[in-house]
C-alpha cells in the first residue's frame, strides 16, 4: 500500500513521501494494520466502537476513547490527551478492529482511565507539530554533545517531541545504570522544555531506527514484528548453525530474531532423533557421529581409528544399534548397515534440451557442411556422356 505522495513523478521515477514511514495517510507506515472491515456496515441498532488507534512517531501506537463521537477516519490528524498539554498523532485504525487490537495487546476495552481525543487537529496544531518535528535532529545532536561532555556511558538514539512542543522524550541505550540528573538540568536549560528520559533495549532501538538486514529485506522489528522473544545460542545449535557472532548477530548487535522462526519445526523433528553424542559399539571398534541431517533422517558415523571414512546410517538403524548396545550386544560393522542404504539416484526430470547446464551457450556450434551432403546425394554421371 502506498500513500498519494508516494506516486510516480512526471519523469516516470518514484517520487516518494520522504517521511521515513510517517506519511499523512498511513498507507506506507510501519506496522500498519489493514482494515478489512472498512467496506462492511454495522448491524441495525449497533453503535460503532468508541475507541481508535493513534500512531505517533515511529512505531509508537496508543488507544484513545472518542468520547465526543467525532467522525474520524484513517489518516486524520487528531489532538489527543497527554499527561500535561496535548499530543498530536495520526489515526491508524477505527471500528471493530480496534477492539481486536486492544484484546491482543491486553488493554481493557471498558477501561475508564483510557485517554481521550480532544479534537481534530487544527492548522495551528499541525504547524506547531511540524515545527517541533523539524527541530528533533538538531536537538538530538546537541544533546549527544552534552552527554559526551559529562562523560556519560549512554547512547541517545532518538528524540520525540510532544505535539504541543512543551515536552521532549529522549530514548537512550546503556549497558549499566546511568545517573543523568545533571544531563536533564543542562538539556532543560539549553532547550527550554521539559525533559523525559526513557531507556530502551537494543532491539527496540533497531525497531525505532529501522534498516536493512543481511537478507536484503527491511528489519522484521521495524515492519511487522511487535513482540521480542529472547533468542539464545541454543536456537542456533538445534538448527546446526555455526556459532559465528558476525553471521548470527543482527543490526542491534543481538542474536537475530529470525533464529526463532523455524525453531519449533526443528524441535519437533528432534523429538525421536538420536543424539549426536551417541557412540555405536561394533566389533571393529567404537563409532562416533560426525554429521546428522535431521530432515533426511540420516547420520554419518566413523570409526575412532579411521575418522576419515564416513558411513551413512538411517535414523531407525541407529536406534536399532543403540538398543542392541544397551543389551551389551555388538554389531559386526557399520558397513553392513551402510551397504543397505546405497541406492541408485534417479533423476527427477529428463534433460532434453540441456536446460540445467550453465555453460550451454558457451559451446561453439558445429557447422554442418551442406555441400558435402549434396555431393553424396547427387547421381553419378559417366565422363563419356555427351
N, C-alpha and C positions, 0 to 999 in steps of 0.2 A: 504494500500500500504506500502511496506517495501523496504528499500534500500538493496543493495547487502551485506553490512556489518551487516545487521540485520538477516542474515540467521542462520540456525541451525549449531551448532558446531559438533565436532567429536563424542562427547558423547551423542548426541541427545538433549542437552539442548540449549535453545535460546541464541545465542551469544550476540546480541545487539550491537549497534554502540557506546553507552555510550557518545553521544554527546549532550544529552538533547534537542533533536529536531533540531539539526543543522547539520545533516549529509550531505555529499557531493552531493548526487544525488537528494536531496529534495524529497525523497519518503516517509519519516516519519516525515516531519516537521509539525509545527502548521500552521493552516490556509492555507494549500496547495490547490490550485485550480486545479482540474482535467482538463487536456487539451483534451477534447473530439473531437477536430477538428484536432488532430495530424495526423490521417491517411487519411485526405482528401486533395486533391490537389486544388490549386487555379485555377480559370477560365483562359482561354488563354488571355494573354495581361495584366493581373492584377499583380501588383507588391506586394510583401509581405509588411506588415506593418512594418515601420522602428523603432518602439518603443518596448522595452522589459521591463519586470518587474523584478527587482532585489531585493533579500531579504538579509538583514543584520542580526545582532544579534537579537534573539527572534522574535518578530512579526513585526519588522520594515521593511516595503516594500516601495520602491520608483520606479518611472518610469524614464527611460533613453532613449535617442534617439541614435539609431545605425546609426550614420551619415556615417560611412565608410563601411556600408553593410558587417559587419563581419559575417561569418557563425556561428551563435550562436544556441545552443540547451539547453534544460532544464538541469540544473546541471553544466553548465560551470561556472568556476570561472573567474570573469572579474574585471578589474580595472576601476573604474568609477570616474567621475569628482566630486570634492568636493569644498568647499569654499576656501580651501587652501590645496594644495597637492592632493592626490588621496585616494579613499577608495576602499576596496575590498569586493565584495559580490558574491552571487550565483544567477544565472539566474533561475527564477521560472516559467516564462511564456513567450511565444513568439507567434507571429502571430496575428490573428484577435481577439482572446480572450483578448489580451491586450487592444484593443480599447474598448471592452465592460467594462473591469475593470476600465479604465480611465473615462468613462462616468458615471459609478456607483459611483466613488469617486470624481466626479466633477472636473476632471483635463482636461483642454483643449487639444484636440488632436493636433491642429496646433500651440501649444504654442512654440514660438521660443526660449524662455528662458529655455526650458527643458534641464537639464544637459545631458552630452554626455558620451558615453562609449569610453574610451581611447583604450583599447586593451584587449585581453585575458591575464589573469594573468600569468606571468612567474613563474618559480620555486622560484626565488628570492623573488618575491612579496608574494608568498604563505608562504615562510619560515618566512618572517618578520611578516606577518599577524598572523600566528600561534604562534609565539613567544610573540606577544603582547596579544593575547587571553589568553595565559597561565599565564600572569602576572596580569590579572584582579582581581582574587580572593585575592591575596596578597595586591594589591593596595587598594582594597575596604576595607579590614581590617584595613590597615594603615590610610586611610582617615577617617574612623569612629573614630579611636583613636584621631586624630587631632580635629575632630568636638566635641568630648566629652571634650577634654582639653580646648576648647574655650567656653564650656557651651552653645552650640547652640541647640535649641529645634527643631531638624530635624532628619530625618532618611535617611541615604544613602542606597538605596535599590539595586542599580545596577551600574555597570561601563561598558562602551563600548568604546573600542579603535578604532580610525580610522585605516584604512588598512595600511597606511604607518607609523603608530606609532608616528606621530607628535602631535596628539591631543587626549584627552580622554573626554568623556561626562559622567558626574555624574548625575544620576537620584535620586531625593530625594522627600520625602513627608514631609509636615509640616502643622500644624494647622494654624499658623499665618505667617506673613511676617518675613523673616529671613535676617539679614544682614551678608552675607557670604563673604564680601570683604577680610577680614583678612584670612578667610579659603582658598580662592583661592590663596592668596600670599604664605601661608605656604605650600599648596599642590604643587604649581608650583616650589617652592624652593626644596621640598623633592623629587619630581618625575622627574623634568627637562622636563616637557611637558606643552603644552598649555591646560588650563582647561576650560571646559564649563559646567555650572550648568543648569539643566533643571528640573523644578518642575513638578511632575505628581500627579494625583489623586490616591486615594486608590484602585479604580477599575483597573486603568492602572498598578499599582504596582502588583496586583494579576495576571493580564494578562501576565506581563513580567516574573514573578517568577513561575507561574503555581502551580498545586497542585491537591488534590483530594477533591471533595465536599462531603457533608453529604449523597448524593445519591449514593456514591460509584463510580462515574464516574469522569473523568478529568473535570476541571473547564471549563464552556462554554466559558468564556472570553479568555482562552488560547488555545482553539481548533477551534472554528468556529465563535464565536460572535465577530463582528467588531465594532458595534455601541453601545454605552452605553446610554440607555434611563433612565431618572430619575424614581426612584421607591419610592413610598410613602406608608405610612401606610394605606391609603385608599384602596390600592390594596388588602391588607390582609382583610380589613373589608368587602369588596364586596364579597370575597370568603369565608367569615365566618370562618376565621382562628384566633386562639388565638394570641393576641399581646404579644408573648413571644420573647424578643430580642435574646435569646440564640438559638431559632429554626429558626427565620426569618433572622438572620444575616449570611452572608457568610464568606469566608476566609478573605475578605478585611475589615470586620467589618461593612460594609454597608448592607442594605437590599438586599436579593438575587435577581438577575436579573430574575430568573425563575418565580417570582411572577407576571410578566407581560405576561407570555406566554399564560395563559388561561383567562386573564382579559377580553378580548373582548367578549368571549363567555358568561361570567357571566353578563357583562353589557347588552348584547343582551337579556338574559333571564330575567333580572330585569326591562326591559322597562315597561311591563304591569303587574308587580308583586306588590301586595300591600306592603306598608311599614311595617317593623316590629314594628314600634311605633304606629301602628293602635290600636284603642280601639273600642270594639264592645259593643253597648248598648243593654242589654237584660232586661227582666222583673225580672230576678233573680239577676241582678247586672251587673257591668262593667266587661268585659273580656279583658285580656291583652295577647299579643302574647309572648309565651315562646320560640318557636323554629320554624324554617322555613327550608324546603327542596326545594331549587329552582328548581331542575330538576324533582322532583316528583310532583311539584306544590302543596305542602301540607304545611299547617301551623297548629301549635298546640296552642290552647288558653286555658286559665284557668281563673276562676273567682277570683276576688280580695279577697273574703273571703275564697276561697278554692284553694290556689295556687298549691297544690299537685296533683289535678285531672286535667289532660290534655285532651282536646278534639280535635281530628284531623278534620280539615276542608279543603276542596279543595279551590284552588285559586278563582274559579268562585263563590263559596258560600260566601267567604269573601267579594268579590267585591259586591255581591248582598246585603249582610247585611250592608255594608258601604253606599250603595245607599239609603237603607231604613232609616238608621240613619240620612242621610243628610236631608231627608224629615220629620225628627223628629218622626220616627216610630221605635218602638222597637220590636224585635222578642221575642218569648216566652222563649226559652232557646237554649243553644248550643247543648244540647243532641238531639234535633230533627234533626239538620243538621248532627251531627256526626254519628247518627244511620244509615243514608243512605250510609255512607262510609264503613261500616263494611261488608266485603265480605270474603268468604272462600278462602284462598290462595291455589291455585293449584300448584302441583309440576311440575317443568319444565321437569323432567325426572323421570322415574320409577327406583327405586333402586332394581336391580335384584340380583346382587352379593355382595351388601354391599360395593361398592367402595367408598362411601362417609364417611365411618367410619374410624377414625384414630386408633382405638383400635381393629380392626377386627382380627389382627394377635395375639393379646394378649389373646384371649379367648381360653380356652382349648378345644380341640376336643373331642367329645363324642365317646367313643369306642363302637363299635357295637359288641354284643355278637353273633357271628355267630353260636356257638354250640347250643344256645337255639333255634334258628330258625330251625336248622337241626333236633332237637329233636321233635319239634312241627310237622314238615312235615313228620317224619318217621312213617310208618304204624305200628299200634299196633299188637302184636302177643301174643297169649294165652300162659300161662305158662305150659300148658299140652302138647303143641305141641312137637313132637319128631323130 
